[in-house]
Amino acid sequence: MRRFAYCGETDSLDVVDFDVLIVGSGIAGLYAGLHISPDKRTAVVTKVDFDKSNSWLAQGGIAAVIDPKDHFESHVEDTLKAGAGMCDVDAVETLVREGPENIRELVELDVPFDTNPEGELMITREGGHSCRRIVHCGGDATGRETTRRLGEIALERKNLQILFNTYLIDILTDDGNVTGAIAFDTKPFIIRCPNIIIATGGIGALYNHTTNPMGAVGDGISAAQRAGALVKNMELVQFHPTTMTPQDGQSERRFLISEAVRGEGGILRNHLGKAFMVGKHELRDLAPRDIVTREIIKEMRRTGRDNVFLDVSSMDEDFFAHRFPTIYGECKKFGINVPHDSIPVRPAQHYLMGGINTNLDGMTNIGGLYACGECAWTGIHGANRLASNSMLECLVFGRRAARHINANMRVTDKLDPKSIVTTGTKTLERGFVEAKRAELRDVMTADANAVRTKAGMAHGKAYVDNLLEQLDDAILATRAEYELYSLTLMAKDILDGAIARKVSVGAHYVEE
C-alpha cells in the first residue's frame, strides 16, 4: 500500500484554507456540518451532489425509542442480538439513549416525518426489532427527505461552503496529526485544515449487485488508512435480502425493497408459493438480515431459480401505494402490479459494518481526524447491522464528532504542505481501469459474497494482491484511477479480514 494516491509534487498546487473539512454530503456529513460552530469556516466536499449518496437512497427509516411502550433496554437488546455478540455495548447504549433527542432535533429542523391525524410520529417495524420503533418520511423515502432538508439548511449556512463535484484523494499529516487534504475537481488542489471528518459511506461499487450508488468506492476509508488510521472488521459486509430482481431498463444499482414491507406483512415465498422462512427463525420473515439473506440463497439454489418472491397481497393497494410510494411506483414502472403481484427479489450488497476505527466521539488514532456514518467502525453494528440503526448512527455520531471538534478546535500555524514526490513509474494502458474495475467486481461477487468458501477467498486474494501490486507502481492522475486504487485497497481489506476470521459470524459466513 502506497502512502499517497496522488502523483507529483504539491508545491505548485493551489491552496485553500478552512477550519474544518467534512468529506461526504450524506446525513452524517451534513448533520455534522450543521453542528460545527457557526464562526468556523467549514468545507463540505461531495463527489457529485446531495442526491448521489447512500443516505439519499435509504428507504426504511430511523430507529429510535419513541413509543411510550418501547424501552431503551429493548432497543439495546435487539441491536446486540443482531450484531451476533460483536457489538460494543457502550457504543450501542450511546446510540440508543441519544436517539430520541436527535429525532426531536430533526423535527425542529422541519424534516417532514410522517405523522398520524393527531400529529404524532408514525412508527413501523423492521427485521430484528422486537417492536415498532422506526420513524419515516414520505412512506419509504426517509433518506431522501432527510438529506434534502439537511442540504437545504446547509446551503443557507454562511460558514459552510459546499464543494460539489470534488473528490478526496489524500489526507495530509505531520507528526501524527492532520494538516489538510489533497482534493480534485477539475485539477488537484490542497485544502489546508487541522480538523477533518470523513463521512464517505461504503464500498458497494465493489459488487455487481449492490443497492449503493456507483460512487461508493471506499475513498474516505482508503485515504484515512493510507494516512495511518486504523480500520477494523472490513470483512463484515452486509447483504440486503430483498432487492428487486434486475428488470430490463433498470440502472446498475439494485432497487431496494425495504424491510418495512415485511414489517407491514410481506411474506417471502418461493416460486411454488411456499413461505420458506417458517421454522428457520423465531422472527420468520423479520429475522436479522444475514439469516434471511442466507435462507434466500439456499432456496434459490434448491429450486434452481434466480430469485424468490415477496408476497404483499395482505395489504390493499391504497395502503401499499401510500405507505410505500417509491416501491409502488418502481414496481408499476416495470409491470409488477403490486400488491396483487408478488415482487421478484434476491440479495444484493448493501452495507459495510467495518470501517475506520473510532471512539464514541468519532476520533481516530490520528490527531484531528474523525469519521462517522457507514465509513466508521464505532462497534454499534457488530457482525450484522440492525435495520434502521444506520441513519441513527449518522445523527448521533455526526453530532458527537462536531461537538468534540467545537470543544477541542485544533489551530496550528504549521500547516504548510510538505513536498510529495510520486513513486509511481508506470503509466496505465488505455482501457486498463475500466477492464480491471469490471474484473474486480466479478471477483468480489464470486469470492467475497454473502456465502463464502475458503477456496474462493484464496482466489480473490491472489487476484487483488496482484492488482494492488500493479497499482502501487502506477502513475495515477484521473478520478477513475484514484477510484480503482481505493476499491482495490478495500477489496484487499475485506478478503484479508475474511481469511483471518476463522469462525463464521453474522454477515461473515464461510461454507464448508
C-alpha positions as CSV (number, residue, x, y, z in Angstrom):
1,M,0.0,0.0,0.0
2,R,1.4,3.3,-1.1
3,R,1.2,6.3,1.2
4,F,-0.3,8.7,-1.4
5,A,-2.5,8.0,-4.3
6,Y,-1.6,11.5,-5.7
7,C,1.4,11.5,-8.0
8,G,3.6,14.6,-8.4
9,E,4.7,17.5,-6.2
10,T,2.4,19.5,-4.1
11,D,4.4,22.7,-4.0
12,S,2.7,24.1,-7.1
13,L,-0.9,23.2,-6.2
14,D,-3.4,25.9,-5.3
15,V,-4.2,26.0,-1.6
16,V,-7.5,26.9,0.2
17,D,-7.9,27.3,4.0
18,F,-10.6,26.1,6.3
19,D,-11.0,25.4,10.0
20,V,-12.9,22.2,9.4
21,L,-13.2,19.8,6.4
22,I,-16.1,17.4,6.1
23,V,-15.8,14.8,3.3
24,G,-19.2,13.4,2.3
25,S,-22.7,15.0,2.0
26,G,-25.0,12.3,3.2
27,I,-26.8,12.5,6.5
28,A,-23.7,12.0,8.6
29,G,-21.7,14.7,6.9
30,L,-24.5,17.3,6.6
31,Y,-25.7,16.8,10.2
32,A,-22.1,17.1,11.5
33,G,-21.6,20.3,9.4
34,L,-24.8,21.8,10.9
35,H,-23.3,21.3,14.4
36,I,-19.9,22.9,13.8
37,S,-19.6,26.3,15.5
38,P,-21.0,28.9,13.1
39,D,-17.9,31.0,13.5
40,K,-15.7,28.3,12.0
41,R,-15.0,28.1,8.2
42,T,-16.2,24.7,7.1
43,A,-15.9,23.0,3.8
44,V,-18.2,20.1,2.8
45,V,-16.7,18.1,0.0
46,T,-19.0,16.0,-2.1
47,K,-18.2,13.9,-5.2
48,V,-21.4,14.9,-7.1
49,D,-24.5,16.3,-5.4
50,F,-26.6,15.6,-2.3
51,D,-28.8,13.1,-4.3
52,K,-25.9,10.7,-5.1
53,S,-25.4,9.3,-1.5
54,N,-26.5,6.2,0.2
55,S,-28.4,8.4,2.6
56,W,-30.5,9.8,-0.2
57,L,-31.4,6.2,-1.3
58,A,-32.3,4.9,2.2
59,Q,-35.9,3.9,2.3
60,G,-36.8,2.3,5.6
61,G,-36.4,4.9,8.3
62,I,-34.6,5.8,11.6
63,A,-34.8,3.6,14.6
64,A,-35.4,5.3,18.0
65,V,-37.4,4.7,21.2
66,I,-40.4,7.0,20.6
67,D,-43.4,4.8,21.6
68,P,-44.1,5.0,25.4
69,K,-44.5,1.3,25.3
70,D,-40.9,0.9,24.0
71,H,-37.8,0.9,26.2
72,F,-34.1,1.7,25.7
73,E,-33.2,-1.8,27.1
74,S,-35.3,-3.4,24.3
75,H,-33.6,-1.4,21.5
76,V,-30.2,-2.2,23.0
77,E,-31.0,-5.9,23.3
78,D,-32.3,-6.1,19.7
79,T,-29.1,-4.4,18.4
80,L,-26.8,-6.7,20.4
81,K,-28.7,-9.8,19.3
82,A,-28.5,-8.7,15.6
83,G,-24.8,-7.9,16.0
84,A,-24.1,-11.6,16.9
85,G,-22.1,-10.8,20.0
86,M,-19.6,-8.4,18.4
87,C,-21.2,-5.0,19.3
88,D,-19.5,-2.5,21.7
89,V,-22.1,-2.2,24.4
90,D,-21.1,1.3,25.4
91,A,-21.5,2.5,21.8
92,V,-24.9,0.8,21.5
93,E,-26.0,2.4,24.8
94,T,-24.9,5.8,23.5
95,L,-26.7,5.3,20.2
96,V,-30.0,4.2,21.7
97,R,-30.1,6.8,24.6
98,E,-29.2,9.7,22.3
99,G,-31.6,8.6,19.6
100,P,-34.8,10.3,20.6
101,E,-33.2,13.7,21.2
102,N,-31.8,13.6,17.7
103,I,-35.2,12.7,16.2
104,R,-36.7,15.7,18.1
105,E,-33.9,17.9,16.7
106,L,-34.8,16.7,13.1
107,V,-38.5,17.6,13.8
108,E,-37.4,21.1,14.9
109,L,-35.4,21.4,11.7
110,D,-38.7,20.6,9.8
111,V,-37.6,17.2,8.4
112,P,-41.0,16.0,7.1
113,F,-41.7,12.9,9.2
114,D,-44.9,11.0,8.5
115,T,-47.5,11.6,11.3
116,N,-50.9,10.4,12.1
117,P,-54.1,12.6,12.2
118,E,-53.2,13.6,15.8
119,G,-49.8,14.9,14.7
120,E,-47.9,12.1,16.4
121,L,-44.9,10.4,14.6
122,M,-45.9,7.3,12.8
123,I,-43.7,4.3,13.6
124,T,-43.3,0.9,11.9
125,R,-41.3,-2.3,12.5
126,E,-38.5,-3.9,10.6
127,G,-36.4,-7.0,10.8
128,G,-34.7,-7.8,14.1
129,H,-36.8,-5.3,16.1
130,S,-39.0,-6.7,18.8
131,C,-41.5,-3.8,18.4
132,R,-42.4,-0.8,16.3
133,R,-39.8,2.0,16.6
134,I,-39.0,3.1,13.1
135,V,-39.9,6.7,12.1
136,H,-40.1,7.5,8.4
137,C,-40.7,10.2,5.8
138,G,-42.7,10.1,2.6
139,G,-43.6,6.5,3.4
140,D,-40.4,4.9,2.0
141,A,-38.3,8.0,1.3
142,T,-36.8,8.8,4.7
143,G,-33.2,9.1,3.4
144,R,-34.2,11.3,0.5
145,E,-36.4,13.7,2.5
146,T,-33.9,13.9,5.5
147,T,-30.9,14.5,3.2
148,R,-32.9,17.0,1.1
149,R,-33.9,19.1,4.2
150,L,-30.4,19.0,5.8
151,G,-28.9,20.0,2.4
152,E,-31.3,23.0,2.2
153,I,-30.2,24.2,5.6
154,A,-26.5,23.6,4.9
155,L,-26.7,25.8,1.8
156,E,-28.1,28.6,3.8
157,R,-25.4,28.5,6.5
158,K,-22.8,31.3,5.9
159,N,-19.9,29.3,7.5
160,L,-20.5,26.3,5.3
161,Q,-19.1,26.1,1.8
162,I,-20.2,23.1,-0.2
163,L,-17.6,22.0,-2.7
164,F,-19.6,20.0,-5.3
165,N,-18.0,17.6,-7.9
166,T,-14.9,17.4,-5.7
167,Y,-13.1,14.2,-4.9
168,L,-10.8,13.4,-1.9
169,I,-7.5,12.0,-3.0
170,D,-5.3,12.0,0.1
171,I,-5.1,13.1,3.7
172,L,-2.1,15.1,4.7
173,T,-0.4,14.6,8.1
174,D,2.6,15.8,10.0
175,D,3.9,14.1,13.2
176,G,0.7,12.1,13.6
177,N,-1.7,15.0,13.1
178,V,-3.9,16.1,10.3
179,T,-2.7,19.1,8.3
180,G,-5.1,19.0,5.3
181,A,-6.1,17.1,2.2
182,I,-5.4,16.8,-1.5
183,A,-8.7,17.1,-3.4
184,F,-9.6,17.0,-7.1
185,D,-12.3,19.0,-9.0
186,T,-11.0,19.9,-12.5
187,K,-7.5,19.5,-11.1
188,P,-5.8,18.6,-7.9
189,F,-5.6,21.3,-5.1
190,I,-4.8,21.4,-1.4
191,I,-7.2,22.1,1.5
192,R,-5.2,23.2,4.5
193,C,-7.2,22.2,7.6
194,P,-6.4,20.8,11.0
195,N,-9.8,19.1,11.6
196,I,-11.3,16.6,9.2
197,I,-14.4,14.4,9.4
198,I,-14.6,11.5,7.0
199,A,-18.3,10.6,6.2
200,T,-17.9,9.0,2.8
201,G,-20.2,6.0,3.1
202,G,-19.5,2.4,1.9
203,I,-17.9,0.2,-0.7
204,G,-20.8,-1.0,-2.8
205,A,-19.1,-0.4,-6.2
206,L,-17.0,-3.5,-5.4
207,Y,-20.0,-5.7,-6.3
208,N,-22.1,-6.5,-9.3
209,H,-25.3,-6.4,-7.3
210,T,-25.5,-3.5,-4.8
211,T,-28.0,-1.0,-3.5
212,N,-25.3,1.6,-3.4
213,P,-24.6,4.3,-6.0
214,M,-21.6,3.7,-8.2
215,G,-19.7,6.4,-6.3
216,A,-19.5,4.2,-3.1
217,V,-15.8,3.3,-3.7
218,G,-14.4,3.4,-0.1
219,D,-12.4,6.5,-1.0
220,G,-12.6,8.0,2.5
221,I,-11.6,4.8,4.2
222,S,-8.8,4.3,1.8
223,A,-7.3,7.8,2.3
224,A,-7.6,7.5,6.0
225,Q,-5.9,4.1,6.0
226,R,-3.0,5.4,3.9
227,A,-2.6,8.3,6.3
228,G,-2.2,5.8,9.2
229,A,-5.7,5.4,10.5
230,L,-6.7,2.0,11.8
231,V,-9.5,0.1,10.1
232,K,-11.4,-2.7,11.6
233,N,-13.6,-5.7,10.6
234,M,-13.8,-4.8,6.9
235,E,-14.8,-8.4,6.1
236,L,-18.2,-7.7,7.7
237,V,-20.2,-6.7,4.6
238,Q,-24.0,-6.8,4.8
239,F,-26.2,-8.0,2.0
240,H,-29.8,-6.9,2.0
241,P,-32.1,-9.9,1.4
242,T,-34.7,-8.2,-0.7
243,T,-33.7,-6.1,-3.8
244,M,-35.8,-6.2,-6.9
245,T,-34.5,-8.8,-9.4
246,P,-33.0,-6.8,-12.3
247,Q,-35.5,-5.7,-14.8
248,D,-34.8,-4.6,-18.4
249,G,-34.0,-0.9,-18.4
250,Q,-33.1,-0.6,-14.8
251,S,-29.8,1.1,-13.7
252,E,-26.8,-0.8,-12.4
253,R,-27.8,-0.1,-8.9
254,R,-30.2,-2.7,-7.5
255,F,-33.5,-1.3,-6.3
256,L,-34.1,-1.9,-2.6
257,I,-37.4,-3.4,-1.4
258,S,-37.4,-2.0,2.2
259,E,-37.5,-4.3,5.2
260,A,-40.5,-2.3,6.3
261,V,-42.5,-4.1,3.6
262,R,-42.1,-7.3,5.6
263,G,-42.7,-5.3,8.7
264,E,-46.2,-4.4,7.3
265,G,-47.0,-8.1,6.5
266,G,-44.9,-9.0,3.4
267,I,-44.1,-12.7,3.2
268,L,-41.2,-14.4,1.4
269,R,-42.2,-17.3,-0.8
270,N,-40.6,-19.5,-3.5
271,H,-42.0,-19.9,-7.0
272,L,-44.4,-22.5,-5.7
273,G,-45.8,-20.2,-3.1
274,K,-44.2,-21.8,-0.1
275,A,-43.4,-19.5,2.8
276,F,-39.9,-20.8,3.3
277,M,-38.9,-18.7,6.4
278,V,-41.3,-20.7,8.5
279,G,-39.3,-22.8,11.0
280,K,-36.0,-21.1,10.1
281,H,-36.1,-18.4,12.9
282,E,-38.4,-17.3,15.6
283,L,-39.0,-14.0,13.8
284,R,-39.5,-15.7,10.4
285,D,-39.5,-13.1,7.6
286,L,-38.3,-10.5,10.1
287,A,-35.2,-12.4,11.2
288,P,-31.9,-10.5,11.1
289,R,-30.7,-9.7,7.6
290,D,-27.8,-12.1,7.4
291,I,-30.1,-15.0,8.3
292,V,-32.8,-14.0,5.8
293,T,-30.2,-13.5,3.1
294,R,-28.7,-16.9,3.5
295,E,-32.1,-18.6,3.6
296,I,-33.0,-16.9,0.3
297,I,-29.7,-18.1,-1.2
298,K,-30.4,-21.6,0.0
299,E,-33.9,-21.5,-1.5
300,M,-32.6,-20.2,-4.8
301,R,-30.0,-23.0,-5.0
302,R,-32.6,-25.6,-4.0
303,T,-35.1,-24.6,-6.6
304,G,-32.6,-23.6,-9.3
305,R,-34.2,-20.1,-9.6
306,D,-32.6,-16.7,-9.8
307,N,-35.0,-15.1,-7.2
308,V,-37.7,-15.7,-4.7
309,F,-40.9,-13.6,-4.3
310,L,-42.2,-11.1,-1.8
311,D,-45.9,-11.6,-1.3
312,V,-47.5,-8.3,-0.4
313,S,-51.1,-9.3,-1.1
314,S,-52.1,-8.9,2.6
315,M,-52.1,-5.1,2.0
316,D,-54.7,-3.3,-0.1
317,E,-53.5,-1.2,-2.9
318,D,-54.3,2.2,-1.4
319,F,-52.4,1.3,1.8
320,F,-49.4,0.0,-0.2
321,A,-49.3,3.0,-2.5
322,H,-49.5,5.4,0.4
323,R,-47.1,3.6,2.7
324,F,-44.5,2.7,0.0
325,P,-44.9,5.2,-2.8
326,T,-41.4,4.8,-4.1
327,I,-41.6,1.0,-4.2
328,Y,-45.1,1.1,-5.7
329,G,-44.0,3.4,-8.5
330,E,-40.9,1.4,-9.3
331,C,-42.9,-1.9,-9.4
332,K,-45.6,-0.3,-11.6
333,K,-43.0,1.1,-14.0
334,F,-41.7,-2.5,-14.7
335,G,-45.2,-4.1,-14.9
336,I,-45.3,-5.6,-11.4
337,N,-48.9,-4.9,-10.4
338,V,-48.5,-4.7,-6.6
339,P,-49.9,-5.6,-4.2
340,H,-51.7,-8.2,-6.4
341,D,-48.4,-9.4,-8.0
342,S,-45.6,-10.6,-5.8
343,I,-42.2,-8.8,-6.2
344,P,-39.3,-10.9,-7.5
345,V,-36.4,-10.3,-5.1
346,R,-32.9,-11.5,-4.4
347,P,-30.0,-10.4,-2.1
348,A,-27.5,-7.6,-3.0
349,Q,-24.6,-5.9,-1.2
350,H,-26.0,-3.2,1.0
351,Y,-23.9,-2.0,3.9
352,L,-20.4,-2.1,5.4
353,M,-20.2,-2.8,9.1
354,G,-16.4,-2.4,9.3
355,G,-14.6,0.8,8.7
356,I,-12.3,3.4,10.2
357,N,-11.8,2.7,13.9
358,T,-13.2,5.5,16.1
359,N,-14.2,6.1,19.7
360,L,-17.5,7.4,20.9
361,D,-16.7,11.0,19.7
362,G,-15.7,9.8,16.2
363,M,-12.0,10.3,16.9
364,T,-9.4,8.1,15.1
365,N,-5.9,7.4,16.2
366,I,-4.7,10.4,14.1
367,G,-4.9,13.8,15.7
368,G,-7.7,15.9,14.2
369,L,-9.1,13.1,12.1
370,Y,-12.7,11.9,12.7
371,A,-15.1,9.5,11.0
372,C,-18.8,8.9,11.2
373,G,-21.6,7.1,9.4
374,E,-21.1,4.0,7.3
375,C,-17.3,4.5,6.8
376,A,-16.7,4.4,10.5
377,W,-16.4,1.4,12.9
378,T,-17.9,2.5,16.2
379,G,-18.8,-1.0,17.3
380,I,-22.5,-0.4,17.1
381,H,-23.4,-2.9,14.3
382,G,-21.2,-5.8,15.4
383,A,-21.3,-8.5,12.8
384,N,-24.7,-7.6,11.3
385,R,-26.4,-4.2,11.3
386,L,-29.9,-4.0,12.8
387,A,-32.3,-2.4,10.4
388,S,-32.6,1.4,10.5
389,N,-29.8,1.8,13.0
390,S,-27.6,3.3,10.2
391,M,-29.3,6.7,9.8
392,L,-29.5,6.9,13.6
393,E,-25.7,6.3,13.8
394,C,-25.2,9.1,11.3
395,L,-27.1,11.5,13.5
396,V,-25.7,10.5,16.9
397,F,-22.1,10.2,16.0
398,G,-22.1,13.0,13.4
399,R,-23.2,15.3,16.1
400,R,-20.8,13.9,18.7
401,A,-17.9,14.4,16.3
402,A,-18.8,18.0,15.6
403,R,-19.3,18.8,19.3
404,H,-15.9,17.3,20.1
405,I,-14.2,19.4,17.4
406,N,-16.0,22.5,18.8
407,A,-14.7,21.8,22.2
408,N,-11.2,20.9,21.0
409,M,-10.7,23.0,17.9
410,R,-7.3,22.4,16.6
411,V,-5.4,25.5,15.4
412,T,-1.9,25.5,14.2
413,D,0.4,27.7,12.2
414,K,2.4,24.7,10.9
415,L,0.1,23.7,8.0
416,D,2.4,24.2,5.1
417,P,2.1,21.0,2.9
418,K,5.3,19.1,2.5
419,S,6.5,18.3,-1.0
420,I,5.3,15.0,-2.2
421,V,7.2,13.2,-5.0
422,T,5.5,10.3,-6.6
423,T,7.0,6.8,-6.5
424,G,4.8,5.7,-9.4
425,T,6.8,4.9,-12.5
426,K,4.4,3.2,-14.9
427,T,1.6,4.7,-17.0
428,L,-1.6,2.7,-17.1
429,E,-2.6,1.5,-20.6
430,R,-5.8,2.7,-22.2
431,G,-8.8,0.7,-21.1
432,F,-6.9,-0.7,-18.1
433,V,-9.1,1.0,-15.4
434,E,-12.4,0.0,-17.0
435,A,-11.4,-3.6,-17.5
436,K,-9.9,-4.1,-14.1
437,R,-12.8,-2.4,-12.3
438,A,-15.2,-4.9,-14.0
439,E,-12.9,-7.8,-13.2
440,L,-12.7,-6.7,-9.6
441,R,-16.5,-6.6,-9.3
442,D,-16.7,-10.1,-10.7
443,V,-14.1,-11.4,-8.3
444,M,-15.6,-9.8,-5.2
445,T,-19.1,-11.0,-6.3
446,A,-17.8,-14.6,-6.7
447,D,-15.4,-14.7,-3.8
448,A,-16.5,-12.3,-1.1
449,N,-20.3,-12.5,-1.2
450,A,-22.8,-13.4,1.5
451,V,-21.8,-17.0,1.4
452,R,-18.0,-17.6,1.1
453,T,-15.7,-20.5,0.6
454,K,-12.0,-20.9,1.6
455,A,-11.1,-21.6,-2.0
456,G,-13.0,-18.6,-3.2
457,M,-11.4,-16.3,-0.7
458,A,-7.9,-17.5,-1.6
459,H,-8.6,-17.0,-5.3
460,G,-9.9,-13.5,-4.6
461,K,-6.9,-12.6,-2.5
462,A,-4.5,-13.7,-5.2
463,Y,-6.2,-11.6,-7.8
464,V,-6.5,-8.5,-5.6
465,D,-2.9,-8.7,-4.3
466,N,-1.7,-8.9,-8.0
467,L,-3.8,-5.9,-9.0
468,L,-2.7,-3.8,-6.0
469,E,0.9,-4.6,-6.8
470,Q,0.4,-3.1,-10.3
471,L,-1.4,0.0,-9.0
472,D,1.2,0.6,-6.3
473,D,3.7,1.2,-9.1
474,A,1.4,3.2,-11.4
475,I,1.1,6.9,-12.1
476,L,-2.4,7.8,-11.0
477,A,-3.8,11.0,-12.5
478,T,-7.6,10.8,-13.0
479,R,-10.5,10.3,-10.7
480,A,-11.2,6.9,-12.3
481,E,-7.7,5.8,-11.5
482,Y,-7.9,7.1,-7.9
483,E,-11.2,5.2,-7.5
484,L,-9.8,1.9,-8.8
485,Y,-6.9,2.2,-6.3
486,S,-9.3,2.8,-3.4
487,L,-11.6,-0.1,-4.5
488,T,-8.6,-2.4,-4.7
489,L,-7.4,-1.5,-1.3
490,M,-10.9,-2.0,0.1
491,A,-11.1,-5.4,-1.6
492,K,-7.8,-6.4,0.0
493,D,-9.0,-5.4,3.4
494,I,-12.2,-7.4,3.0
495,L,-10.5,-10.5,1.8
496,D,-7.6,-10.4,4.2
497,G,-10.1,-9.9,7.1
498,A,-12.3,-12.7,5.8
499,I,-9.5,-15.2,5.6
500,A,-8.2,-14.2,9.0
501,R,-11.6,-14.7,10.7
502,K,-11.7,-18.4,11.2
503,V,-15.3,-18.7,12.6
504,S,-18.5,-17.7,10.7
505,V,-20.3,-14.9,12.5
506,G,-23.1,-12.5,11.4
507,A,-22.5,-11.4,7.8
508,H,-19.3,-13.3,7.5
509,Y,-20.4,-16.9,6.6
510,V,-18.0,-19.5,5.3
511,E,-19.5,-22.6,3.7
512,E,-17.5,-25.7,4.5
